């Protein structure tokens, strides 16, 4: 099986309240040097080996756009291993 | 600033209901070849350049254990760029 790893985060300019909250929590735990915390999602799944790398890439992009990410406010990158 | 990327996912053997749900959703969208979907968190933040790589690594591990991840059920990996 080919392993696919997808990383999703909010686009630049889209507020990330969860990240801000965790950043403040870190500051109050005395890690005051942490900046620009952004939190997103990480997904991994497997696709059959018989798919070519091209097909796997195509299918992953389709799945991201249709279900995994919200392309209006999120951006994604992925890696096929 | 040094960029740190942290990837958190449930340990092997810990159920991942969110992943299961997304996997079923993909199957019903006709991506039936997707298997072993696991969903976790992805975080990125910046640390000052004046920290040595060693110190940055140490601080990230500390922050993960104290706040970012739940070491009982989650495992994390990170990368400092």
Backbone of each chain as nested JSON, in Angstrom:
{
  "chains": [
    {"id": "A", "residues": [
      {"number": 1, "name": "UNK", "atoms": {"N": [0.846, -1.197, 0.0], "CA": [0.0, 0.0, 0.0], "C": [0.882, 1.248, 0.0]}},
      {"number": 2, "name": "UNK", "atoms": {"N": [0.448, 2.245, -0.758], "CA": [1.154, 3.53, -0.742], "C": [0.552, 4.383, 0.366]}},
      {"number": 3, "name": "UNK", "atoms": {"N": [1.427, 4.97, 1.181], "CA": [0.943, 5.791, 2.286], "C": [0.856, 7.252, 1.83]}},
      {"number": 4, "name": "UNK", "atoms": {"N": [-0.294, 7.875, 2.076], "CA": [-0.467, 9.282, 1.713], "C": [-0.605, 10.088, 2.998]}},
      {"number": 5, "name": "UNK", "atoms": {"N": [0.135, 11.182, 3.087], "CA": [0.039, 12.066, 4.25], "C": [-0.445, 13.428, 3.793]}},
      {"number": 6, "name": "UNK", "atoms": {"N": [-1.519, 13.899, 4.379], "CA": [-2.099, 15.188, 3.972], "C": [-2.019, 16.168, 5.14]}},
      {"number": 7, "name": "UNK", "atoms": {"N": [-1.553, 17.377, 4.875], "CA": [-1.453, 18.423, 5.894], "C": [-2.374, 19.551, 5.486]}},
      {"number": 8, "name": "UNK", "atoms": {"N": [-3.289, 19.925, 6.373], "CA": [-4.255, 20.973, 6.048], "C": [-4.125, 22.098, 7.052]}},
      {"number": 9, "name": "UNK", "atoms": {"N": [-4.032, 23.333, 6.568], "CA": [-4.055, 24.446, 7.517], "C": [-4.856, 25.594, 6.923]}},
      {"number": 10, "name": "UNK", "atoms": {"N": [-5.249, 26.522, 7.78], "CA": [-5.957, 27.698, 7.292], "C": [-5.061, 28.5, 6.361]}},
      {"number": 11, "name": "UNK", "atoms": {"N": [-5.68, 29.106, 5.34], "CA": [-4.903, 29.966, 4.452], "C": [-4.358, 31.158, 5.219]}},
      {"number": 12, "name": "UNK", "atoms": {"N": [-3.305, 31.726, 4.69], "CA": [-2.766, 32.966, 5.273], "C": [-3.874, 34.013, 5.275]}},
      {"number": 13, "name": "UNK", "atoms": {"N": [-4.017, 34.733, 6.366], "CA": [-5.024, 35.775, 6.405], "C": [-6.328, 35.286, 7.021]}},
      {"number": 14, "name": "UNK", "atoms": {"N": [-6.522, 33.97, 7.079], "CA": [-7.71, 33.448, 7.759], "C": [-7.361, 33.298, 9.237]}},
      {"number": 15, "name": "UNK", "atoms": {"N": [-8.21, 33.827, 10.078], "CA": [-7.94, 33.769, 11.512], "C": [-7.838, 32.323, 11.993]}},
      {"number": 16, "name": "UNK", "atoms": {"N": [-7.011, 32.1, 12.993], "CA": [-6.867, 30.762, 13.548], "C": [-6.994, 30.86, 15.064]}},
      {"number": 17, "name": "UNK", "atoms": {"N": [-8.239, 30.938, 15.555], "CA": [-8.446, 31.151, 16.989], "C": [-7.878, 30.023, 17.844]}},
      {"number": 18, "name": "UNK", "atoms": {"N": [-7.929, 28.803, 17.334], "CA": [-7.393, 27.676, 18.101], "C": [-5.882, 27.856, 18.307]}},
      {"number": 19, "name": "UNK", "atoms": {"N": [-5.21, 28.243, 17.241], "CA": [-3.77, 28.495, 17.332], "C": [-3.459, 29.606, 18.322]}},
      {"number": 20, "name": "UNK", "atoms": {"N": [-4.248, 30.69, 18.246], "CA": [-4.034, 31.822, 19.162], "C": [-4.183, 31.379, 20.617]}},
      {"number": 21, "name": "UNK", "atoms": {"N": [-5.199, 30.558, 20.876], "CA": [-5.46, 30.103, 22.246], "C": [-4.299, 29.26, 22.763]}},
      {"number": 22, "name": "UNK", "atoms": {"N": [-3.832, 28.33, 21.918], "CA": [-2.726, 27.475, 22.346], "C": [-1.47, 28.323, 22.546]}},
      {"number": 23, "name": "UNK", "atoms": {"N": [-1.285, 29.316, 21.694], "CA": [-0.124, 30.194, 21.848], "C": [-0.177, 30.918, 23.201]}},
      {"number": 24, "name": "UNK", "atoms": {"N": [-1.348, 31.444, 23.557], "CA": [-1.45, 32.127, 24.864], "C": [-1.197, 31.147, 25.997]}},
      {"number": 25, "name": "UNK", "atoms": {"N": [-1.712, 29.924, 25.841], "CA": [-1.504, 28.927, 26.9], "C": [-0.012, 28.654, 27.066]}},
      {"number": 26, "name": "UNK", "atoms": {"N": [0.709, 28.564, 25.93], "CA": [2.157, 28.325, 26.021], "C": [2.846, 29.506, 26.687]}},
      {"number": 27, "name": "UNK", "atoms": {"N": [2.407, 30.73, 26.341], "CA": [3.025, 31.899, 26.968], "C": [2.812, 31.863, 28.476]}},
      {"number": 28, "name": "UNK", "atoms": {"N": [1.616, 31.446, 28.902], "CA": [1.379, 31.461, 30.338], "C": [2.078, 30.293, 31.024]}},
      {"number": 29, "name": "UNK", "atoms": {"N": [2.525, 29.302, 30.26], "CA": [3.378, 28.249, 30.837], "C": [4.855, 28.652, 30.764]}},
      {"number": 30, "name": "UNK", "atoms": {"N": [5.089, 29.898, 30.408], "CA": [6.435, 30.465, 30.383], "C": [7.271, 30.121, 29.141]}},
      {"number": 31, "name": "UNK", "atoms": {"N": [6.601, 29.658, 28.091], "CA": [7.288, 29.519, 26.804], "C": [6.958, 30.758, 25.987]}},
      {"number": 32, "name": "UNK", "atoms": {"N": [7.553, 31.889, 26.389], "CA": [7.124, 33.164, 25.828], "C": [7.717, 33.432, 24.452]}},
      {"number": 33, "name": "UNK", "atoms": {"N": [8.652, 32.581, 24.032], "CA": [9.302, 32.818, 22.746], "C": [8.573, 32.179, 21.558]}},
      {"number": 34, "name": "UNK", "atoms": {"N": [7.432, 31.539, 21.817], "CA": [6.689, 30.882, 20.729], "C": [5.85, 31.912, 19.978]}},
      {"number": 35, "name": "UNK", "atoms": {"N": [5.954, 31.901, 18.662], "CA": [5.2, 32.87, 17.86], "C": [4.519, 32.205, 16.679]}},
      {"number": 36, "name": "UNK", "atoms": {"N": [3.484, 32.89, 16.199], "CA": [2.789, 32.457, 14.975], "C": [2.342, 31.0, 14.997]}},
      {"number": 37, "name": "UNK", "atoms": {"N": [1.778, 30.578, 16.097], "CA": [1.254, 29.213, 16.18], "C": [0.041, 29.073, 15.261]}},
      {"number": 38, "name": "UNK", "atoms": {"N": [0.054, 28.064, 14.42], "CA": [-1.112, 27.758, 13.567], "C": [-1.424, 26.275, 13.754]}},
      {"number": 39, "name": "UNK", "atoms": {"N": [-2.684, 25.975, 13.878], "CA": [-3.062, 24.573, 14.063], "C": [-3.911, 24.101, 12.894]}},
      {"number": 40, "name": "UNK", "atoms": {"N": [-3.584, 22.946, 12.401], "CA": [-4.343, 22.395, 11.284], "C": [-4.581, 20.919, 11.501]}},
      {"number": 41, "name": "UNK", "atoms": {"N": [-4.876, 20.224, 10.41], "CA": [-5.155, 18.795, 10.515], "C": [-4.088, 17.996, 9.776]}},
      {"number": 42, "name": "UNK", "atoms": {"N": [-3.907, 16.801, 10.245], "CA": [-2.942, 15.896, 9.65], "C": [-3.675, 14.593, 9.384]}},
      {"number": 43, "name": "UNK", "atoms": {"N": [-3.648, 14.097, 8.182], "CA": [-4.34, 12.836, 7.887], "C": [-3.388, 11.895, 7.197]}},
      {"number": 44, "name": "UNK", "atoms": {"N": [-3.5, 10.628, 7.5], "CA": [-2.766, 9.66, 6.702], "C": [-3.664, 8.511, 6.324]}},
      {"number": 45, "name": "UNK", "atoms": {"N": [-3.47, 7.986, 5.145], "CA": [-4.266, 6.835, 4.708], "C": [-3.475, 6.073, 3.665]}},
      {"number": 46, "name": "UNK", "atoms": {"N": [-4.016, 4.927, 3.286], "CA": [-3.308, 4.088, 2.334], "C": [-4.11, 3.908, 1.054]}},
      {"number": 47, "name": "UNK", "atoms": {"N": [-3.406, 3.868, -0.042], "CA": [-4.003, 3.589, -1.351], "C": [-3.313, 2.346, -1.912]}},
      {"number": 48, "name": "UNK", "atoms": {"N": [-4.017, 1.573, -2.727], "CA": [-3.402, 0.331, -3.232], "C": [-2.164, 0.615, -4.088]}},
      {"number": 49, "name": "UNK", "atoms": {"N": [-1.212, -0.282, -4.003], "CA": [0.033, -0.144, -4.766], "C": [-0.202, -0.153, -6.266]}},
      {"number": 50, "name": "UNK", "atoms": {"N": [-1.286, -0.803, -6.686], "CA": [-1.469, -0.918, -8.126], "C": [-1.844, 0.415, -8.797]}},
      {"number": 51, "name": "UNK", "atoms": {"N": [-2.264, 1.404, -8.019], "CA": [-2.452, 2.75, -8.569], "C": [-1.092, 3.318, -8.952]}},
      {"number": 52, "name": "UNK", "atoms": {"N": [-0.994, 3.947, -10.103], "CA": [0.268, 4.629, -10.424], "C": [0.376, 5.862, -9.525]}},
      {"number": 53, "name": "UNK", "atoms": {"N": [1.572, 6.389, -9.404], "CA": [1.808, 7.577, -8.585], "C": [0.945, 8.747, -9.095]}},
      {"number": 54, "name": "UNK", "atoms": {"N": [0.843, 8.855, -10.41], "CA": [0.039, 9.907, -11.038], "C": [-1.421, 9.828, -10.615]}},
      {"number": 55, "name": "UNK", "atoms": {"N": [-1.969, 8.603, -10.71], "CA": [-3.378, 8.36, -10.356], "C": [-3.608, 8.64, -8.881]}},
      {"number": 56, "name": "UNK", "atoms": {"N": [-2.659, 8.213, -8.044], "CA": [-2.796, 8.407, -6.606], "C": [-2.834, 9.893, -6.291]}},
      {"number": 57, "name": "UNK", "atoms": {"N": [-1.978, 10.648, -6.984], "CA": [-1.908, 12.093, -6.784], "C": [-3.233, 12.741, -7.181]}},
      {"number": 58, "name": "UNK", "atoms": {"N": [-3.72, 12.331, -8.341], "CA": [-4.979, 12.869, -8.864], "C": [-6.128, 12.592, -7.884]}},
      {"number": 59, "name": "UNK", "atoms": {"N": [-6.177, 11.339, -7.417], "CA": [-7.267, 10.958, -6.515], "C": [-7.172, 11.735, -5.202]}},
      {"number": 60, "name": "UNK", "atoms": {"N": [-5.951, 11.925, -4.693], "CA": [-5.801, 12.651, -3.428], "C": [-6.273, 14.096, -3.588]}},
      {"number": 61, "name": "UNK", "atoms": {"N": [-5.914, 14.736, -4.694], "CA": [-6.346, 16.124, -4.918], "C": [-7.869, 16.197, -4.968]}},
      {"number": 62, "name": "UNK", "atoms": {"N": [-8.472, 15.253, -5.687], "CA": [-9.936, 15.221, -5.788], "C": [-10.582, 15.063, -4.414]}},
      {"number": 63, "name": "UNK", "atoms": {"N": [-10.033, 14.123, -3.622], "CA": [-10.61, 13.874, -2.301], "C": [-10.444, 15.082, -1.393]}},
      {"number": 64, "name": "UNK", "atoms": {"N": [-9.301, 15.758, -1.487], "CA": [-9.082, 16.958, -0.667], "C": [-10.103, 18.027, -1.023]}},
      {"number": 65, "name": "UNK", "atoms": {"N": [-10.294, 18.241, -2.315], "CA": [-11.2, 19.304, -2.722], "C": [-12.65, 18.99, -2.396]}},
      {"number": 66, "name": "UNK", "atoms": {"N": [-13.0, 17.693, -2.473], "CA": [-14.404, 17.331, -2.257], "C": [-14.748, 17.16, -0.794]}},
      {"number": 67, "name": "UNK", "atoms": {"N": [-13.822, 16.628, -0.012], "CA": [-14.22, 16.259, 1.349], "C": [-13.22, 16.649, 2.432]}},
      {"number": 68, "name": "UNK", "atoms": {"N": [-11.936, 16.413, 2.187], "CA": [-10.994, 16.505, 3.314], "C": [-10.717, 17.944, 3.737]}},
      {"number": 69, "name": "UNK", "atoms": {"N": [-10.611, 18.841, 2.761], "CA": [-10.3, 20.233, 3.104], "C": [-11.418, 21.134, 2.598]}},
      {"number": 70, "name": "UNK", "atoms": {"N": [-11.487, 22.323, 3.139], "CA": [-12.41, 23.325, 2.626], "C": [-11.578, 24.327, 1.824]}},
      {"number": 71, "name": "UNK", "atoms": {"N": [-11.589, 24.215, 0.501], "CA": [-10.654, 25.014, -0.3], "C": [-10.911, 26.521, -0.223]}},
      {"number": 72, "name": "UNK", "atoms": {"N": [-12.054, 26.912, 0.327], "CA": [-12.317, 28.352, 0.466], "C": [-11.399, 28.965, 1.521]}},
      {"number": 73, "name": "UNK", "atoms": {"N": [-11.226, 28.285, 2.621], "CA": [-10.425, 28.875, 3.699], "C": [-9.179, 28.071, 4.056]}},
      {"number": 74, "name": "UNK", "atoms": {"N": [-9.057, 26.861, 3.511], "CA": [-7.91, 26.038, 3.907], "C": [-7.0, 25.739, 2.712]}},
      {"number": 75, "name": "UNK", "atoms": {"N": [-5.751, 25.511, 2.997], "CA": [-4.841, 25.044, 1.956], "C": [-4.254, 23.714, 2.406]}},
      {"number": 76, "name": "UNK", "atoms": {"N": [-3.887, 22.877, 1.454], "CA": [-3.363, 21.577, 1.839], "C": [-2.103, 21.263, 1.04]}},
      {"number": 77, "name": "UNK", "atoms": {"N": [-1.284, 20.433, 1.621], "CA": [-0.163, 19.859, 0.886], "C": [-0.214, 18.372, 1.187]}},
      {"number": 78, "name": "UNK", "atoms": {"N": [0.384, 17.561, 0.338], "CA": [0.426, 16.138, 0.655], "C": [1.681, 15.506, 0.086]}},
      {"number": 79, "name": "UNK", "atoms": {"N": [1.907, 14.311, 0.526], "CA": [3.127, 13.583, 0.23], "C": [2.72, 12.134, 0.055]}},
      {"number": 80, "name": "UNK", "atoms": {"N": [3.166, 11.5, -1.008], "CA": [2.846, 10.079, -1.212], "C": [4.126, 9.278, -1.056]}},
      {"number": 81, "name": "UNK", "atoms": {"N": [4.096, 8.293, -0.188], "CA": [5.339, 7.547, 0.107], "C": [5.279, 6.132, -0.453]}}
    ]},
    {"id": "B", "residues": [
      {"number": 1, "name": "UNK", "atoms": {"N": [13.622, 33.451, 12.372], "CA": [12.867, 32.534, 13.221], "C": [12.982, 31.112, 12.678]}},
      {"number": 2, "name": "UNK", "atoms": {"N": [13.129, 30.142, 13.568], "CA": [13.137, 28.741, 13.156], "C": [11.7, 28.235, 13.165]}},
      {"number": 3, "name": "UNK", "atoms": {"N": [11.317, 27.57, 12.093], "CA": [9.945, 27.055, 12.007], "C": [9.902, 25.616, 12.527]}},
      {"number": 4, "name": "UNK", "atoms": {"N": [8.966, 25.366, 13.427], "CA": [8.817, 24.017, 13.971], "C": [7.477, 23.457, 13.5]}},
      {"number": 5, "name": "UNK", "atoms": {"N": [7.487, 22.235, 12.993], "CA": [6.249, 21.58, 12.569], "C": [6.04, 20.331, 13.396]}},
      {"number": 6, "name": "UNK", "atoms": {"N": [4.897, 20.245, 14.05], "CA": [4.608, 19.114, 14.926], "C": [3.42, 18.325, 14.362]}},
      {"number": 7, "name": "UNK", "atoms": {"N": [3.563, 17.018, 14.307], "CA": [2.495, 16.143, 13.823], "C": [2.08, 15.233, 14.957]}},
      {"number": 8, "name": "UNK", "atoms": {"N": [0.798, 15.25, 15.268], "CA": [0.309, 14.45, 16.393], "C": [-0.748, 13.48, 15.895]}},
      {"number": 9, "name": "UNK", "atoms": {"N": [-0.611, 12.222, 16.26], "CA": [-1.697, 11.296, 15.926], "C": [-1.888, 10.324, 17.069]}},
      {"number": 10, "name": "UNK", "atoms": {"N": [-3.05, 9.659, 17.058], "CA": [-3.314, 8.65, 18.086], "C": [-2.298, 7.524, 17.961]}},
      {"number": 11, "name": "UNK", "atoms": {"N": [-1.925, 6.964, 19.101], "CA": [-1.038, 5.804, 19.085], "C": [-1.703, 4.646, 18.377]}},
      {"number": 12, "name": "UNK", "atoms": {"N": [-0.888, 3.747, 17.86], "CA": [-1.414, 2.507, 17.292], "C": [-2.225, 1.806, 18.368]}},
      {"number": 13, "name": "UNK", "atoms": {"N": [-3.394, 1.293, 17.986], "CA": [-4.197, 0.571, 18.957], "C": [-5.225, 1.452, 19.626]}},
      {"number": 14, "name": "UNK", "atoms": {"N": [-5.034, 2.776, 19.559], "CA": [-6.054, 3.672, 20.1], "C": [-7.065, 3.934, 18.983]}},
      {"number": 15, "name": "UNK", "atoms": {"N": [-8.34, 3.772, 19.282], "CA": [-9.367, 3.973, 18.253], "C": [-9.328, 5.393, 17.709]}},
      {"number": 16, "name": "UNK", "atoms": {"N": [-9.671, 5.528, 16.44], "CA": [-9.709, 6.857, 15.831], "C": [-11.049, 7.017, 15.119]}},
      {"number": 17, "name": "UNK", "atoms": {"N": [-12.103, 7.327, 15.903], "CA": [-13.45, 7.372, 15.326], "C": [-13.58, 8.427, 14.218]}},
      {"number": 18, "name": "UNK", "atoms": {"N": [-12.865, 9.545, 14.373], "CA": [-12.936, 10.593, 13.342], "C": [-12.397, 10.054, 12.014]}},
      {"number": 19, "name": "UNK", "atoms": {"N": [-11.283, 9.345, 12.106], "CA": [-10.714, 8.757, 10.897], "C": [-11.651, 7.743, 10.256]}},
      {"number": 20, "name": "UNK", "atoms": {"N": [-12.265, 6.913, 11.092], "CA": [-13.202, 5.903, 10.585], "C": [-14.365, 6.563, 9.849]}},
      {"number": 21, "name": "UNK", "atoms": {"N": [-14.873, 7.653, 10.444], "CA": [-16.015, 8.349, 9.84], "C": [-15.646, 8.933, 8.487]}},
      {"number": 22, "name": "UNK", "atoms": {"N": [-14.47, 9.567, 8.431], "CA": [-14.045, 10.164, 7.163], "C": [-13.791, 9.061, 6.141]}},
      {"number": 23, "name": "UNK", "atoms": {"N": [-13.251, 7.942, 6.591], "CA": [-13.032, 6.83, 5.667], "C": [-14.359, 6.336, 5.077]}},
      {"number": 24, "name": "UNK", "atoms": {"N": [-15.383, 6.185, 5.927], "CA": [-16.684, 5.746, 5.394], "C": [-17.235, 6.777, 4.423]}},
      {"number": 25, "name": "UNK", "atoms": {"N": [-17.064, 8.055, 4.755], "CA": [-17.568, 9.102, 3.864], "C": [-16.885, 9.001, 2.507]}},
      {"number": 26, "name": "UNK", "atoms": {"N": [-15.569, 8.744, 2.508], "CA": [-14.837, 8.602, 1.239], "C": [-15.347, 7.391, 0.468]}},
      {"number": 27, "name": "UNK", "atoms": {"N": [-15.601, 6.295, 1.193], "CA": [-16.112, 5.107, 0.518], "C": [-17.454, 5.406, -0.14]}},
      {"number": 28, "name": "UNK", "atoms": {"N": [-18.293, 6.177, 0.564], "CA": [-19.608, 6.417, -0.029], "C": [-19.528, 7.453, -1.147]}},
      {"number": 29, "name": "UNK", "atoms": {"N": [-18.419, 8.174, -1.233], "CA": [-18.193, 9.048, -2.408], "C": [-17.495, 8.261, -3.521]}},
      {"number": 30, "name": "UNK", "atoms": {"N": [-17.411, 6.954, -3.34], "CA": [-16.849, 6.06, -4.353], "C": [-15.323, 6.0, -4.419]}},
      {"number": 31, "name": "UNK", "atoms": {"N": [-14.667, 6.471, -3.356], "CA": [-13.222, 6.25, -3.253], "C": [-13.036, 5.024, -2.365]}},
      {"number": 32, "name": "UNK", "atoms": {"N": [-13.373, 3.869, -2.911], "CA": [-13.452, 2.666, -2.078], "C": [-12.08, 2.06, -1.783]}},
      {"number": 33, "name": "UNK", "atoms": {"N": [-11.057, 2.567, -2.447], "CA": [-9.732, 1.991, -2.243], "C": [-8.953, 2.628, -1.082]}},
      {"number": 34, "name": "UNK", "atoms": {"N": [-9.576, 3.571, -0.377], "CA": [-8.879, 4.23, 0.738], "C": [-8.941, 3.352, 1.985]}},
      {"number": 35, "name": "UNK", "atoms": {"N": [-7.806, 3.144, 2.634], "CA": [-7.771, 2.305, 3.829], "C": [-6.969, 2.945, 4.945]}},
      {"number": 36, "name": "UNK", "atoms": {"N": [-7.259, 2.488, 6.168], "CA": [-6.474, 2.906, 7.34], "C": [-6.343, 4.409, 7.49]}},
      {"number": 37, "name": "UNK", "atoms": {"N": [-7.439, 5.125, 7.303], "CA": [-7.416, 6.58, 7.493], "C": [-7.238, 6.901, 8.967]}},
      {"number": 38, "name": "UNK", "atoms": {"N": [-6.265, 7.747, 9.28], "CA": [-6.071, 8.22, 10.656], "C": [-6.006, 9.738, 10.597]}},
      {"number": 39, "name": "UNK", "atoms": {"N": [-6.652, 10.38, 11.536], "CA": [-6.642, 11.839, 11.546], "C": [-5.982, 12.344, 12.819]}},
      {"number": 40, "name": "UNK", "atoms": {"N": [-5.124, 13.304, 12.661], "CA": [-4.44, 13.87, 13.814], "C": [-4.367, 15.373, 13.689]}},
      {"number": 41, "name": "UNK", "atoms": {"N": [-3.423, 15.954, 14.417], "CA": [-3.275, 17.401, 14.39], "C": [-1.927, 17.783, 13.801]}},
      {"number": 42, "name": "UNK", "atoms": {"N": [-1.911, 18.944, 13.214], "CA": [-0.695, 19.468, 12.628], "C": [-0.508, 20.864, 13.196]}},
      {"number": 43, "name": "UNK", "atoms": {"N": [0.641, 21.157, 13.745], "CA": [0.865, 22.497, 14.306], "C": [2.149, 23.055, 13.766]}},
      {"number": 44, "name": "UNK", "atoms": {"N": [2.16, 24.331, 13.506], "CA": [3.448, 24.948, 13.202], "C": [3.584, 26.233, 13.985]}},
      {"number": 45, "name": "UNK", "atoms": {"N": [4.808, 26.524, 14.395], "CA": [5.063, 27.757, 15.121], "C": [6.518, 28.141, 14.937]}},
      {"number": 46, "name": "UNK", "atoms": {"N": [6.85, 29.317, 15.428], "CA": [8.214, 29.804, 15.241], "C": [8.913, 30.009, 16.573]}},
      {"number": 47, "name": "UNK", "atoms": {"N": [10.177, 29.701, 16.59], "CA": [11.03, 29.936, 17.759], "C": [12.155, 30.864, 17.314]}},
      {"number": 48, "name": "UNK", "atoms": {"N": [12.689, 31.658, 18.241], "CA": [13.736, 32.614, 17.842], "C": [14.979, 31.909, 17.312]}},
      {"number": 49, "name": "UNK", "atoms": {"N": [15.625, 32.535, 16.348], "CA": [16.847, 31.989, 15.752], "C": [17.974, 31.835, 16.755]}},
      {"number": 50, "name": "UNK", "atoms": {"N": [17.956, 32.67, 17.789], "CA": [19.091, 32.623, 18.722], "C": [19.109, 31.359, 19.583]}},
      {"number": 51, "name": "UNK", "atoms": {"N": [17.986, 30.618, 19.646], "CA": [17.99, 29.3, 20.298], "C": [18.836, 28.35, 19.467]}},
      {"number": 52, "name": "UNK", "atoms": {"N": [19.668, 27.556, 20.108], "CA": [20.374, 26.535, 19.329], "C": [19.377, 25.457, 18.93]}},
      {"number": 53, "name": "UNK", "atoms": {"N": [19.742, 24.665, 17.939], "CA": [18.878, 23.581, 17.479], "C": [18.566, 22.618, 18.639]}},
      {"number": 54, "name": "UNK", "atoms": {"N": [19.587, 22.354, 19.451], "CA": [19.423, 21.467, 20.608], "C": [18.363, 21.987, 21.574]}},
      {"number": 55, "name": "UNK", "atoms": {"N": [18.485, 23.287, 21.897], "CA": [17.554, 23.925, 22.839], "C": [16.141, 23.926, 22.263]}},
      {"number": 56, "name": "UNK", "atoms": {"N": [16.048, 24.2, 20.968], "CA": [14.741, 24.259, 20.326], "C": [14.066, 22.89, 20.403]}},
      {"number": 57, "name": "UNK", "atoms": {"N": [14.879, 21.847, 20.176], "CA": [14.371, 20.486, 20.214], "C": [13.863, 20.15, 21.62]}},
      {"number": 58, "name": "UNK", "atoms": {"N": [14.685, 20.497, 22.598], "CA": [14.344, 20.241, 23.996], "C": [13.037, 20.943, 24.371]}},
      {"number": 59, "name": "UNK", "atoms": {"N": [12.943, 22.226, 23.982], "CA": [11.753, 22.999, 24.327], "C": [10.509, 22.422, 23.656]}},
      {"number": 60, "name": "UNK", "atoms": {"N": [10.659, 21.985, 22.394], "CA": [9.502, 21.436, 21.679], "C": [9.016, 20.161, 22.356]}},
      {"number": 61, "name": "UNK", "atoms": {"N": [9.948, 19.297, 22.746], "CA": [9.559, 18.055, 23.431], "C": [8.82, 18.363, 24.731]}},
      {"number": 62, "name": "UNK", "atoms": {"N": [9.349, 19.323, 25.484], "CA": [8.715, 19.724, 26.739], "C": [7.299, 20.233, 26.489]}},
      {"number": 63, "name": "UNK", "atoms": {"N": [7.155, 21.111, 25.491], "CA": [5.841, 21.689, 25.196], "C": [4.862, 20.611, 24.738]}},
      {"number": 64, "name": "UNK", "atoms": {"N": [5.348, 19.657, 23.955], "CA": [4.467, 18.577, 23.501], "C": [3.972, 17.765, 24.684]}},
      {"number": 65, "name": "UNK", "atoms": {"N": [4.886, 17.424, 25.583], "CA": [4.486, 16.582, 26.708], "C": [3.573, 17.307, 27.678]}},
      {"number": 66, "name": "UNK", "atoms": {"N": [3.794, 18.63, 27.826], "CA": [3.009, 19.368, 28.81], "C": [1.665, 19.815, 28.266]}},
      {"number": 67, "name": "UNK", "atoms": {"N": [1.617, 20.215, 26.997], "CA": [0.388, 20.859, 26.522], "C": [-0.095, 20.38, 25.162]}},
      {"number": 68, "name": "UNK", "atoms": {"N": [0.815, 20.247, 24.204], "CA": [0.343, 20.074, 22.821], "C": [-0.24, 18.69, 22.561]}},
      {"number": 69, "name": "UNK", "atoms": {"N": [0.389, 17.662, 23.135], "CA": [-0.106, 16.31, 22.891], "C": [-0.476, 15.663, 24.215]}},
      {"number": 70, "name": "UNK", "atoms": {"N": [-1.257, 14.619, 24.151], "CA": [-1.56, 13.83, 25.324], "C": [-0.76, 12.543, 25.231]}},
      {"number": 71, "name": "UNK", "atoms": {"N": [0.375, 12.468, 25.94], "CA": [1.296, 11.353, 25.724], "C": [0.705, 9.993, 26.101]}},
      {"number": 72, "name": "UNK", "atoms": {"N": [-0.43, 9.986, 26.801], "CA": [-1.05, 8.7, 27.148], "C": [-1.614, 8.027, 25.894]}},
      {"number": 73, "name": "UNK", "atoms": {"N": [-2.276, 8.808, 25.057], "CA": [-2.916, 8.187, 23.887], "C": [-2.375, 8.684, 22.553]}},
      {"number": 74, "name": "UNK", "atoms": {"N": [-1.546, 9.71, 22.583], "CA": [-1.081, 10.263, 21.305], "C": [0.43, 10.143, 21.169]}},
      {"number": 75, "name": "UNK", "atoms": {"N": [0.888, 10.068, 19.936], "CA": [2.328, 10.132, 19.697], "C": [2.589, 11.305, 18.768]}},
      {"number": 76, "name": "UNK", "atoms": {"N": [3.778, 11.873, 18.875], "CA": [4.065, 13.037, 18.045], "C": [5.434, 12.908, 17.405]}},
      {"number": 77, "name": "UNK", "atoms": {"N": [5.568, 13.575, 16.29], "CA": [6.886, 13.731, 15.684], "C": [6.995, 15.2, 15.336]}},
      {"number": 78, "name": "UNK", "atoms": {"N": [8.225, 15.7, 15.205], "CA": [8.356, 17.095, 14.788], "C": [9.609, 17.288, 13.971]}},
      {"number": 79, "name": "UNK", "atoms": {"N": [9.667, 18.437, 13.376], "CA": [10.72, 18.776, 12.424], "C": [11.028, 20.239, 12.65]}},
      {"number": 80, "name": "UNK", "atoms": {"N": [12.301, 20.576, 12.771], "CA": [12.68, 21.991, 12.952], "C": [13.392, 22.447, 11.692]}},
      {"number": 81, "name": "UNK", "atoms": {"N": [12.897, 23.517, 11.097], "CA": [13.474, 23.941, 9.807], "C": [14.264, 25.241, 9.944]}}
    ]}
  ]
}
